Amino acid sequence: MVTGRAASPSGLASSEDPIVFVVDDDASVRDALSNLFRSVGLRTAAFGSAHEFLQRKPPDVPSCLILDIRLPRVSGLDFQAELAKVGIHIPIIFMTGHGDIPMTVRAMKAGAVDFLTKPFRDQDMLDAVTTAIERDRNRRDEAKVLANLRAAFATLTPRERQIMSLVTAGLMNKQVAAEIGVAEITVKIHRGHIMRKMAAKSLPDLVRMAQMLGIGQASGGAQT
């Protein structure tokens, strides 16, 4: 089972550079992969088991996990499932000397970036790592955008939230006014406040924000 993580070691958290984690019970594989990643300027940290990996909190930077299918105590596939359950979304690249189609399908359906069968070419591993780190970087960027949107949305009054939901669902100002029982000018004033607080440059921009926040349902209706 996935458990809590210990405090981050001072060396790992000091840089903003991406990091590649390797989990394999074969020391020679860990050393070879660590040397490969360092040869192209990537930070790396290697562990002999999933349990060891969980003892260190990774730095808050783009990263990926190179995971052997066959590990002590817990399989790589089971560990992938456990990480997902507790909301740890690090991209995973599986490697194995005993792969099969069902195993590969299960890993990829669960979100793995790649599934490499040993022996694999160094370039294949580096390509997979590049893809995984870019995926994690994009996920982190999207998470930051969403966090900022949620913070902005929290500054809206209950009335402004109501109007934002209706406007981004496609209702015109006069329809919103009729829906909530206020004057159309009042809706326009609130809408201006909403645009300012949400830092929306246009109505389509506000609609995209609403979609990201999971509010309203854009229907393409005209706005006035």
C-alpha positions in Angstrom: 0.0 0.0 0.0 1.1 3.6 -0.6 1.9 5.3 2.7 2.9 8.8 3.7 6.3 10.2 2.6 9.2 11.3 4.7 10.7 14.7 4.6 12.4 15.7 1.4 16.2 15.2 1.5 18.1 18.5 1.2 19.9 17.6 -2.0 16.9 16.6 -4.1 14.7 19.7 -3.5 17.4 22.3 -4.3 17.0 22.5 -8.0 14.1 23.3 -10.4 15.5 20.9 -13.0 13.5 17.8 -13.9 14.3 14.5 -12.2 14.0 10.9 -13.3 13.2 8.3 -10.6 14.3 4.7 -11.2 12.8 1.8 -9.2 14.3 -1.6 -9.9 15.6 -4.3 -7.6 18.6 -5.0 -9.9 21.5 -2.7 -8.8 23.2 -3.0 -12.2 20.1 -1.8 -14.0 19.7 1.1 -11.6 23.4 2.1 -12.1 23.2 1.8 -15.9 20.0 3.9 -16.1 21.3 6.5 -13.7 24.5 6.9 -15.7 22.5 7.2 -18.9 20.3 10.0 -17.6 23.2 11.8 -16.1 25.0 11.6 -19.4 22.3 13.8 -21.0 22.1 16.2 -18.0 19.1 14.8 -16.2 19.0 14.5 -12.5 18.2 11.0 -11.3 17.4 9.1 -8.0 17.3 5.3 -7.9 15.6 2.9 -5.5 15.6 -0.8 -5.0 11.9 -1.1 -4.2 8.6 0.8 -4.2 8.8 1.1 -0.4 12.2 2.9 -0.7 10.8 5.3 -3.3 8.0 6.2 -1.0 10.4 7.2 1.8 11.5 10.2 -0.1 9.3 13.1 -1.1 10.2 14.1 -4.6 10.8 17.8 -5.3 8.0 19.8 -6.8 9.4 19.8 -10.3 8.6 17.9 -13.6 9.5 14.3 -13.1 8.8 10.7 -14.2 9.2 7.2 -12.8 11.0 4.3 -14.5 9.4 1.3 -12.9 10.3 -2.4 -13.2 7.3 -4.7 -13.5 8.7 -7.3 -11.1 9.5 -5.7 -7.8 9.9 -7.1 -4.2 6.6 -7.2 -2.2 4.5 -5.3 -4.8 4.4 -5.5 -8.6 5.0 -2.5 -10.7 1.4 -2.7 -12.1 0.0 -2.9 -8.6 2.2 0.0 -7.5 0.9 2.1 -10.4 -2.7 1.5 -9.3 -1.8 2.4 -5.7 -0.2 5.7 -6.8 -3.3 6.6 -8.8 -5.6 5.8 -5.8 -3.8 8.4 -3.6 -3.5 11.0 -6.3 0.1 10.8 -7.2 0.2 11.5 -10.9 3.8 11.0 -11.8 4.2 9.7 -15.4 5.4 6.1 -15.5 7.6 4.2 -17.9 7.5 0.5 -17.4 10.4 -1.9 -18.2 10.4 -5.6 -18.0 12.2 -8.7 -19.2 9.0 -10.7 -19.1 6.4 -8.6 -20.8 3.3 -9.8 -22.6 0.4 -8.2 -24.4 -2.2 -8.2 -21.5 0.4 -6.7 -19.2 1.3 -4.0 -21.7 -2.4 -3.2 -22.3 -3.1 -2.9 -18.6 -0.2 -0.6 -18.0 -1.0 1.7 -21.0 -4.8 1.8 -20.1 -3.8 2.9 -16.6 -1.9 5.9 -18.1 1.7 4.6 -18.6 3.8 6.6 -21.0 5.6 3.6 -22.4 6.3 -0.1 -21.9 9.8 -1.1 -22.8 11.0 -4.7 -22.9 14.6 -5.4 -21.8 17.0 -5.2 -23.5 15.9 -1.8 -24.9 17.9 0.8 -26.8 19.2 3.8 -24.8 17.5 6.1 -27.2 14.2 4.5 -26.8 14.4 5.1 -23.0 15.5 8.7 -23.5 12.7 9.3 -25.9 10.2 7.9 -23.4 11.6 10.0 -20.6 11.5 13.2 -22.7 7.8 12.5 -23.5 7.0 11.7 -19.8 8.7 14.8 -18.4 6.9 17.0 -21.0 3.6 15.4 -20.0 4.3 16.1 -16.3 5.4 19.7 -17.1 2.1 20.3 -19.0 0.1 18.7 -16.2 1.7 21.0 -13.6 1.2 24.1 -15.7 -2.5 23.2 -16.1 -2.8 22.6 -12.4 -1.4 26.0 -11.7 -3.8 27.7 -14.1 -6.7 25.8 -12.5 -5.6 26.8 -9.0 -5.4 30.4 -10.0 -8.9 30.2 -11.6 -10.3 28.7 -8.4 -8.7 31.4 -6.3 -10.3 34.1 -8.6 -13.7 32.4 -8.6 -13.6 32.4 -4.8 -13.5 36.2 -4.8 -16.9 36.3 -6.6 -20.0 37.0 -4.6 -22.8 34.4 -4.7 -24.8 36.6 -7.1 -21.8 37.0 -9.4 -21.2 33.2 -9.4 -24.9 32.7 -10.3 -24.6 35.2 -13.2 -21.4 33.7 -14.4 -23.0 30.3 -14.6 -25.9 31.6 -16.6 -23.9 33.8 -18.9 -21.4 31.1 -19.7 -24.3 28.7 -20.3 -25.3 30.9 -23.3 -28.0 33.2 -21.8 -28.2 36.8 -23.0 -28.2 39.6 -20.4 -32.0 40.1 -20.6 -32.5 36.4 -20.2 -30.3 36.3 -17.1 -32.1 39.3 -15.7 -35.5 37.5 -16.2 -34.1 34.3 -14.7 -32.9 35.8 -11.4 -35.4 38.7 -11.2 -33.2 41.8 -11.5 -32.8 44.6 -14.0 -30.8 44.1 -17.1 -28.4 46.9 -16.2 -27.7 45.1 -12.9 -26.7 42.0 -14.8 -24.4 44.1 -17.0 -22.8 45.7 -13.9 -22.2 42.3 -12.3 -20.9 40.9 -15.5 -18.3 43.6 -15.6 -17.2 42.8 -12.1 -17.0 39.1 -13.0 -14.8 39.8 -16.1 -12.5 42.0 -14.0 -12.2 39.6 -11.0 -11.7 36.6 -13.3 -9.2 38.5 -15.5 -11.2 37.4 -18.5 -10.3 39.2 -21.8 -13.5 38.2 -23.6 -16.7 36.2 -23.2 -15.1 33.1 -24.9 -12.3 33.4 -22.4 -14.8 33.4 -19.6 -16.6 30.4 -21.1 -13.3 28.5 -21.2 -12.7 29.4 -17.6 -16.1 28.1 -16.6 -15.5 24.9 -18.4 -12.2 24.4 -16.6 -14.0 25.1 -13.3 -16.8 22.7 -14.2 -19.6 25.4 -14.0 -22.2 26.3 -16.7 -22.6 24.6 -20.0 -21.7 26.7 -23.0 -24.4 26.5 -25.6 -23.2 29.1 -28.1 -26.1 31.4 -27.4 -25.6 35.1 -28.5 -24.7 37.6 -25.8 -25.6 41.2 -25.5 
